[in-house]
Amino acid sequence: MNADASGTGRTARAPRRSSGVPELSELLTAAELRAVHAQGAEDLDDMLRLTPLRFIVPGELRDLGALREGDDATVIVRVVGSQARRMKRRPGSVLEVRVADENAQLTLTFFLPKDHIVRWHQEHLAPGARIAVFGTVHFDPRFHQGAPQITNPRYEPYDGSAEARARLMRPVPVYRLRKKAKQATLRSAYKKAVEFADQLTTILPPTVRAAEHLPTLPEAMRLIHTPQDMAETERGTRHLVFEEAFILQTIFAQRRAFDARTPAPALGASGPLQPLLDERLPFTLTASQAEVGEAIRHELARSRPTNVLLQGDVGSGKTVVALRAMLQAVDSGHQAVLLAPTEVLAEQHHRTILNLLGDLGRADHMHAHPDATRVRLLTGSQSVADRRRTLLDVTSGEAGIIVGTHALLTESVEYAALGLVVIDEQHRFGVDHRRRLRTKGADGKNPHVIVMTATPIPRTAALATAGDLDVLSLTQSPSGRPGITTHVVHEEDPAWETRMWARTAEEIGAGRQAFVVCARIDEREEGSDLEIMGEVFEGVPSAADPGLEARGVTQTAERLARRPQLRDARIGVMHGRLSAQEKQDVMDAMVTGELDLLVATTVIEVGVDLPNASVMVVMDAERFGISQLHQLRGRIGRGEHPGIAFFDTRTPHGSETSELLTKIAATTDGFELAEIDMRRRGTGDLVGEEQSGLHRTLEHLDVLRDEKIIARARGIAFDLVAGDVDLEDHPQLAAAVERRLRDADPNVERS
């Protein structure tokens, strides 16, 4: 991986030293300094840790007579002569340089915009000069009697010495260019800077570096920026890869250690509510649910804060596992909070919990179970009377389970004995949210925390992406679910599109319901209303092209109402511009069966549980991310009827995007899809808030490739922090950790 030139999210920038290290302005020319600053580097540490994008490996040393079309070759030749002529159709000149060895001739062709550049090349390519030339060979019978030529080659003087011959085959670094910087300028700058690599700040403790058999930092910098061969670049990069992994794992180890310093309530009760719920569940827990539930039970019984990431694929039963944990808190005399990112999801959770608990969750009702608790909902759009009633129950402790949105975090909400916080869709909350809930624990104790995500993290990435959390994974889906089949529908095949809508109508005619998802709200407006959280697929036609605007909810609902197959369907719409009450009214209409088909944006992506829904049509599917498509189709097939999903796309058959959509359609394994997604887009900001774009966080580490390195770095970092939480004996590492956290957004979810 390479640095992001904006300077965002560097993992390994060390503290600047006030003396000893020369300023870049003392080492570089003005042009070199501008090029380096454009990369985002401010000092020597910054600069040398920005590694090349790639390397040009010289081709095999060849005789001219042995060259073939397309060869990447290195040749030793003498200059015979040169000729420059003006280009006819654009400014500038063509410089043709004839060169030869003992066997044949070759033409070097340069397209040059300025006369002074032509003169510069002619001075360095004077007749008789011996040079080494690097480039790709082409034969064109229209020019030079079909003799070989190389266009815009790289070349350098060659004196025949052993040193010059060895230099020919060295990899040539290619750096990221910004603000019209030139590659030659950056190469010159780095060649100078490497001479001062001994003065860089070393972050890895010497014992750690020695144990991992890594080169020293100065040696690593020389191996990376001035390598003799590609094996040296790999050796040098290993230092930076481990350094990056070590800093991340040190951050996670410190967080674990700091958490352990604050006590938490021991939620060790074994009943009565949780066993009563288990008896009443209308299904049998999967082996995975039982195993994960038992692990959580042991964690909550301890007197130090639990920090668990509960991940599971769509429909794996996370809510039931979380509810059993919340009842363990209530059984132990404490309260449990379920925090959801949207009111629709909060209300969905509230409904689901009440349905599962029955009289166990209605302590305020006449026919409640003797051991019942109260389940309350708190959202920003509640009436004053409902809010006052809920707050009273929360403060008094009458409410054992409280479900809500960010409204739960306000200062006006005081808990009687908060013992457990469950955060759903954790990537939508910041670290400040968690801190605010932790301050609401009773008697100075931190509540336990379980964060849930329905976007699985591949096992190989979990150590890096959630290093301060215990990762528990639900790997099975509840038995009895009929499953989902997915089809990619290309609009260039009208028959398929017609059949898609006919199939939707058939399901509605059979008494079931359908979702149609659009990427935007209204087509008549500019693209500011796009409600897309996933990353757009590569190769998608520009939305600005005529006829290729993303379909909108409003217009799609109108078109569907005019389709003969759907003329009797009751169609509703839902999107982000509706008020909370309007959204709830629409969802209530779907739940009660007053609507047959809902046209919506991705507002329905998570949490919507409608067992009667069996069809999902995603319009412009190419505009959604992999995990997003998987989440969307997870809204159907949740009842007794099998689900059928359609990914409708305007991309052509055989395109890269079409192939990717087909791959998504072919598997329902969210962990497999998450790995595909991660390889395409990256893991996101590992200690920040970004959920995609690996370059924003990682420069050198690849969480899939470097699993073993991450595991070793983790073990060493946790051992080191166990004996030195504040890193007092390792000031350079402490400074690097501080710098890394300062580069990330401070108000972010720490996993």
C-alpha positions, 0 to 999 in steps of 0.5 A: 500500500502507498501513502495518501498524498493528502496526508490523511491517516498516516499510521507511522509518522513519528514526532518531529525532532527539534535538532539533528535532522536536517530540514527538507529545505536544506537538502532539496532544490525548490522544485524538489521541495514542492514535489515532496510537499505535494505528496503530503510530506512535511519532514524527512520522516514523512518523506521517506515513509512515503514509499513508491507506488511501484517499481519499473523492473528493467527488461532483459539485456538484449541485442538489437537483432534479437528484439521482438514486438512488445519486448520490454528490453534493456539495450546498450547502444551508440547514438548514430544521429538525430533529427527533430521536426515539428508536429503537424496537428499539435504543438511541439516536436518529434525527436527521432534518434537513431542508435545501433549496436554491432548487429542492428539499428533502433529508432528512439522516438520522443514527443516533446512539447517545448524546444528547450526539452528538444535541445536538452535531449540532443545534448545528451544524445550526441552522435557517438554517445554510448547509452543504455535504453529501457522501453517497450519495442514496437515494429511499424512497417510504415516507418523506418523500413519496419525497423524496431523503435521505442517511444519516449524511452528512459535512457542513461549514460553507460561507460561499460564498467561493472558498476554501470552494468549492475546499475542497469538492472536496478528497479526504478521507483515510481512515486505518486505525483501531485501538482504537476510534479515530475517523476525525475524530480522526485527520484532526485529528491529521494536519492538525496534524502536517503543519505540522511536515513540514519537520522530518522526516528526509530519507532520499533523497540530494538528487541522487537526489531531483532526478534522479527529479523527486520532490517534497521529503519535506515537500512529499510529506507535504502532498500526501498528507495534505492534497491539493487533488486526487487527482493530488497524492496520486499525486505525494506517494506517488511519493516514498515509493514510490521511497524504499522501493525505494531502501532495499531495493535499497541493502540488496541492493547492500551485501550484494553488495558485502560478499560480494565482499570475501571470496574463494571457490574458483575452481571452473573444472575442466571434467571428468571427472565432469560430461562423463561425467554428460552422456554418461549422462543418459537424456534430452537437456537442454532448451535452458533447462537448458543455458543456465542450466547454462552461466551457473552454470559461468561463475559458479562459475569466478570467485574471488568467491562466487556467489549464484544463485537457481535457479528453475523450475516443477514438473518443469523439471529443477532437480535435474539442473542443480544436480547438474552444478554440484556435479560441477563443484565435485568436478572442481575438487577441492572438496566440494558440499553439498545442503541439504534442509528435510526428511528425506524430501526429503533421502533423495529427493535422495540416491536421485535423485543416486545413480541419475543418477550410477550408478558415478560416485557409488560410489567405495567400491564394487568396480565404481566408475568410476576417477574416481568420487566418494562421495555421502553422506547425513546426517540426524538420524535416522541410526544412530550407525554410519552417521553416523560413517561419513559424517562420516569421509568428509566430514572426509577429503574422500572424500565429494565430494557430501553430501546432508542436512538441518539436520544438515549445519550442526552444529559436529561436521560438518567439511568437507575442502574445501567449495566449493559449497552448494546449498539446496533450497526456500530459503524454509525456511532462515534466513540463519543457516543460510547463514552457518553453512555459509559458515564451513565453507569451506576456507582462509578462503574462502566457498563458492559458494551456489545456492538453488533454489525450485520456487515461481517468482517473476514476472520483474517481482518478481524485482528486489525479492524476490531483489535480492542474488541472480542470478536464473536461471530454467528456463522449459522442462520436459523433453520426453517428459513426458505432462503433467497435466490438472486438474479442479475437482470440486464436492461439490454434484455427487455424480456428479462426485465418484463419477466422480473416485473411479472414475477413481482406481480405473481408474488403480490397476487399470492398475498406476499409483498415486495420492495423496490430500491432506488439510489435516489429520491427524485430524478428531476433534481440534481444528484444531491439526494442520492442516498448511497452509503456503499461505494459505486462499482467501477466502470459505471456510466456517468450519471451525467450522461443522458438517459443514465440518471439513477432512477428515483423513488418518486418516478419509479413508483409512478411508472410501476403504477402504470404497469399492467401487471401491477395496476392493482398493487397498493404502492407506497414510498419511503425515503429520507425526506419523510418525517419520522412519523411518516416513515413509521406510518408507511412501515406500519402499513406494510406490517398490517398488509395495507401496502403490497409494494414499497418503493424506497431508498436505502433507508430500509437497508437494515433492521426492517423485518417483514416476514411476508416480503418475498421480492426485492428489486434493486434498480441501478444495482451497479450504483450500490456497494457489495455489502449494501446489496447483500443487506438489501436482499436480506430484507426478504425471505425472512418468513415462510416463503422463499425470497427472490431478489433482482439486481437490475442493471444498465451495464452490458453483459460481460462488463466488469461490473456485470461480472461482479454483480453475478458473483454477488448473486451467486453466493449468500455467504456474507463473510465471503462477500465481505472478503471480496468487498475488502479486496476491492475497496479496503477495510476502511479507517481502522481507528477512524470513521471511514468504512471504505478506502484502505489508503486512508488508514493503511500505507503498507499493511494489507489485513488479508495478506499480512494476517500472520504479521498482525497476529505476531505484532498483536502478541508482542504489543499486548505483552509490552503494554501489560508491563508498560501501559503508558509506554513510559519506557518507549517514548518513540512508540508512544509518540507514534501512537499519539500521532496516529490517533491525532491523524484520525478523527477523534470522535469516532468508533474505536473499532 
